């Protein structure tokens, strides 16, 4: 619901107080049920991981320390977007306030940058455990892990602050409509009528430093792990090493592929429906899948879950 201001420099600019979200074209009752089920599954799965890591002493290791941060991050990821999506799915016209849009974009981009860095740290943890086992306890001490996790969160939030500051300087002409179901940088840039070049440069720079650099660190870590594992004399040792890495590698692949599609697709191939689908996969579906991937591929998590259920049954 934009309110007119006096034209500036000959441009018919408006002061935006509200955006209309046009991603809800049809099927809103179905979308409400679908996103509610995904959100509840995300909360349940990631909360279970957090509880197991906290309660089971066998999971008090660097790998599960970072996994607990990933689960917390996934809960934040979904909570930034899904509750507002659910509210809008029940309304005739989906909207979000201007300040709410910027806040949503800040936390969404913050979670994205944090997860990129955290996945790289988790890959290094697996590299240190498999390729340098004698130095592992010193390389990944409790203090190092806390600093690494805090740095990931700080890195993501600083990157997000830059994008949010640049987005707050964008101007919009006429009715403010976003072809999306939540606020993110690409749909805001498409809706703006002012110069979007600074935001585009920042987005491309972030793709390199916040996205590509951690991905390359993950690739290098796993190439070193592969070389070490193939040199192991016993097949059982190789299987154990691969089993501890396969879940993380699957999560990394899923996350970086969907995030790259979300922020780096060519504008010539833009489709509102495809944009909404990719974004939903990237920041709504992926947080739900992460705990499933780690639990299905990890015997230690299964064992901790069985112990927790057994202990609850004995207490009852």
C-alpha positions in Angstrom: 0.0 0.0 0.0 2.4 2.7 -1.2 1.7 6.4 -0.3 2.8 9.1 -2.8 5.6 11.5 -1.9 6.6 14.5 -3.9 8.5 13.4 -7.0 12.3 13.5 -6.7 14.5 14.4 -9.6 11.6 14.0 -12.0 10.9 10.4 -11.0 7.5 9.2 -9.9 8.9 7.5 -6.8 6.7 6.2 -3.9 7.4 5.7 -0.2 6.5 2.0 0.3 4.9 0.9 3.5 3.8 -2.5 2.3 4.6 -5.1 -0.4 2.1 -7.3 -2.2 3.4 -10.9 -2.6 2.1 -12.4 -5.8 3.6 -15.8 -5.4 0.2 -17.0 -4.0 -1.7 -17.2 -7.2 -3.9 -20.3 -6.5 -4.1 -23.3 -4.3 -3.7 -21.4 -1.0 -5.4 -24.0 1.3 -3.2 -26.7 -0.2 -0.1 -24.5 0.3 -1.1 -23.8 3.9 -1.3 -27.5 4.7 1.9 -28.3 2.8 4.0 -25.6 4.4 2.6 -26.3 7.9 3.5 -30.0 7.5 7.0 -29.1 6.3 7.5 -26.5 9.1 6.4 -29.0 11.9 8.7 -31.7 10.4 11.5 -29.2 10.4 10.9 -28.2 14.0 10.6 -31.8 15.2 13.6 -33.2 13.3 16.0 -30.4 14.2 14.8 -30.2 17.8 15.4 -33.9 18.1 19.0 -33.5 16.9 19.6 -30.7 19.4 18.1 -32.7 22.2 20.2 -35.8 21.4 23.4 -33.9 21.0 22.8 -32.2 24.4 21.8 -35.3 26.3 24.0 -38.1 25.0 27.7 -37.9 26.1 28.7 -40.0 23.1 27.7 -37.1 20.9 29.8 -34.5 22.7 32.3 -34.2 19.9 33.2 -31.4 17.4 31.2 -33.1 14.6 28.0 -33.1 16.6 28.7 -29.7 18.1 28.6 -28.2 14.6 25.6 -30.4 13.7 23.7 -28.9 16.6 24.5 -25.4 15.2 23.3 -26.5 11.8 20.0 -27.8 13.3 19.6 -24.5 15.2 20.3 -22.6 11.9 17.7 -24.7 10.1 15.1 -23.9 12.7 15.9 -20.2 12.3 15.8 -20.6 8.5 12.3 -21.9 8.4 11.0 -19.6 11.2 12.1 -16.6 9.2 9.8 -17.3 6.3 7.2 -20.1 7.0 5.0 -18.5 9.7 4.5 -15.4 7.5 3.8 -17.7 4.5 1.2 -19.6 6.6 -0.5 -16.3 7.6 -0.6 -15.0 4.0 -2.0 -18.3 2.7 -5.1 -17.6 4.7 -5.6 -14.1 3.4 -7.2 -12.9 0.2 -4.1 -10.8 -0.6 -0.7 -11.8 0.6 1.3 -8.8 2.0 4.2 -7.9 4.1 5.2 -4.6 5.6 8.2 -2.7 4.3 10.1 -3.0 7.6 9.0 -6.6 7.9 10.3 -7.3 4.4 13.7 -5.9 5.2 13.8 -7.8 8.6 12.9 -11.0 6.8 15.5 -10.5 4.2 18.2 -9.7 6.8 17.6 -12.9 8.8 17.2 -15.0 5.6 20.5 -13.8 4.1 22.2 -14.0 7.5 21.2 -17.7 7.8 22.3 -18.3 4.2 25.8 -16.9 4.8 26.1 -18.6 8.2 25.2 -22.0 6.7 27.8 -21.6 3.9 30.6 -21.0 6.4 29.3 -23.7 8.8 29.3 -26.4 6.1 32.9 -25.5 5.2 33.9 -25.7 8.9 32.2 -29.1 9.2 34.1 -30.3 6.1 37.4 -29.2 7.7 36.4 -31.1 10.9 36.0 -34.3 8.9 39.3 -33.6 7.1 41.1 -33.1 10.4 39.5 -36.3 11.9 40.4 -38.6 9.0 43.6 -37.1 7.5 45.2 -35.8 10.7 43.9 -38.0 13.6 46.9 -37.5 15.8 46.5 -33.7 15.8 42.7 -33.8 15.8 42.0 -33.2 19.5 44.3 -30.1 19.5 43.1 -28.8 16.1 39.4 -29.1 17.0 39.5 -28.3 20.7 36.5 -27.0 22.5 37.8 -23.4 22.3 38.5 -23.7 18.6 35.0 -25.1 17.9 33.3 -22.3 19.8 35.3 -19.6 18.0 34.7 -21.3 14.6 30.9 -21.5 15.2 30.7 -17.9 16.5 32.7 -16.7 13.5 30.3 -18.5 11.1 27.3 -16.7 12.7 29.1 -13.3 12.7 30.2 -13.7 9.1 26.7 -14.5 7.9 25.1 -11.5 9.8 27.7 -9.0 8.5 27.2 -10.1 4.9 23.4 -9.8 5.4 23.8 -6.4 6.9 25.4 -5.2 3.7 22.6 -6.5 1.5 19.9 -5.1 3.8 21.5 -1.7 3.9 21.7 -1.5 0.1 18.1 -2.8 -0.3 16.8 -0.1 2.1 18.1 2.5 -0.4 16.1 1.1 -3.3 13.1 3.1 -4.6 9.9 1.7 -6.0 7.5 3.3 -8.5 3.8 2.6 -8.4 2.3 -0.4 -6.6 5.0 -2.4 -4.8 4.5 -6.0 -6.0 7.0 -8.9 -5.4 6.6 -12.0 -7.6 7.4 -14.2 -4.7 6.0 -15.7 -1.4 8.5 -14.0 0.9 11.1 -11.2 0.8 14.5 -11.9 -0.7 17.1 -9.9 -2.7 16.4 -11.0 -6.3 12.6 -10.2 -6.2 13.3 -6.8 -4.6 15.8 -5.9 -7.3 13.3 -6.9 -10.0 10.6 -4.7 -8.4 12.8 -1.6 -7.8 12.8 1.3 -10.2 16.0 3.0 -8.9 19.6 2.0 -9.6 20.1 -1.6 -8.5 23.7 -1.8 -9.6 25.3 -1.6 -6.1 23.0 -4.4 -4.8 23.8 -6.6 -7.9 27.5 -6.1 -7.4 27.2 -7.0 -3.7 25.1 -10.1 -4.6 27.7 -11.3 -7.1 30.6 -10.6 -4.6 28.7 -12.5 -2.0 28.3 -15.4 -4.4 32.1 -15.6 -4.7 33.2 -14.9 -1.2 30.3 -16.2 0.9 29.2 -19.0 -1.5 31.9 -20.1 -3.8 34.9 -19.9 -1.4 33.3 -22.2 1.3 32.2 -24.6 -1.5 35.8 -24.8 -2.7 37.1 -25.4 0.8 34.5 -28.3 1.1 35.7 -29.7 -2.3 39.4 -29.5 -1.3 38.7 -31.1 2.1 36.8 -34.0 0.5 39.5 -34.5 -2.1 42.1 -34.9 0.7 39.7 -37.2 2.6 39.2 -39.3 -0.5 42.9 -39.7 -1.1 43.4 -40.7 2.6 40.5 -43.1 2.6 41.6 -44.9 -0.6 45.0 -45.4 1.0 43.6 -47.2 4.1 44.5 -50.8 4.1 41.3 -52.2 5.7 37.9 -52.2 3.9 36.1 -51.7 7.3 38.1 -48.5 8.0 37.2 -47.2 4.5 33.6 -47.9 5.1 33.5 -46.2 8.5 35.3 -43.1 7.0 32.9 -42.9 4.1 29.9 -43.3 6.4 30.9 -40.4 8.6 31.3 -38.2 5.5 28.4 -39.2 3.2 25.6 -37.5 5.1 27.6 -34.2 5.3 28.5 -34.4 1.6 24.8 -35.0 0.7 23.7 -32.0 2.7 26.5 -29.8 1.2 25.5 -30.8 -2.4 21.8 -30.2 -1.7 22.4 -26.8 -0.1 24.9 -25.3 -2.6 23.0 -26.5 -5.7 19.7 -25.0 -4.5 21.4 -21.7 -3.2 23.3 -21.3 -6.5 20.0 -21.7 -8.5 18.3 -19.2 -6.2 20.8 -16.4 -6.5 22.6 -17.0 -9.8 20.1 -17.9 -12.4 20.2 -15.8 -15.6 17.5 -13.2 -15.8 16.6 -14.3 -19.4 15.3 -17.6 -18.0 13.3 -16.1 -15.2 9.9 -17.6 -14.4 7.9 -16.6 -11.3 6.7 -20.1 -10.7 10.3 -21.6 -11.1 11.7 -18.8 -8.8 9.2 -19.7 -6.1 9.9 -23.4 -6.4 13.6 -23.0 -6.2 13.4 -20.6 -3.2 11.1 -23.0 -1.4 13.5 -25.9 -2.0 16.4 -23.7 -0.9 15.2 -22.3 2.4 12.1 -24.3 3.4 12.5 -27.9 2.2 16.3 -28.3 2.7 16.1 -27.4 6.5 13.5 -30.2 6.8 15.7 -32.8 5.0 19.0 -32.1 6.9 18.1 -34.0 10.1 16.6 -36.8 8.1 19.8 -37.2 6.1 22.0 -37.1 9.2 19.8 -39.5 11.1 19.3 -42.0 8.3 23.1 -42.1 7.5 24.5 -42.0 11.0 24.5 -45.0 13.3 25.6 -42.9 16.3 22.5 -40.7 16.0 20.3 -43.8 15.7 21.9 -45.4 18.8 21.4 -42.1 20.8 17.8 -42.0 19.7 17.3 -45.7 20.8 18.8 -45.0 24.2 16.7 -41.9 24.6 13.5 -43.8 23.8 14.5 -46.8 25.9 15.3 -44.5 28.9 12.0 -42.7 28.5 10.2 -46.1 28.4 11.9 -47.3 31.6 11.1 -44.0 33.3 7.5 -44.4 32.3 
